């Protein structure tokens, strides 16, 4: 996701995530299964899984990917979710998200 952030900080930040996402709007899960992220050494995959990724969307924003260090249980397609400790980082005008977990909002 591209985002124009006038006040950049280094590293992941909950503040940046809160500035991008609107807390008053629901976030919907687009993924039905996690995508494993492999560790790379010398530009080659090692086969070691270091994280998992899934896609989400919120009205007014393009779909965005969130990284989880541990495997999480994804809800059904388009279910409304909340993240545990959602953080974001900006790298070269691209924003990347990570979270400790998620839960379905009923």
PyMOL commands that set and color helices and strands:
alter all, ss='L'
color gray80, all
select helices_A, chain A and resi 14-20
alter helices_A, ss='H'
color red, helices_A
select strands_A, chain A and resi 27-29+35-41+44-58+64-68+80-84+87-91+94-99+101-104
alter strands_A, ss='S'
color yellow, strands_A
deselect
rebuild
show_as cartoon
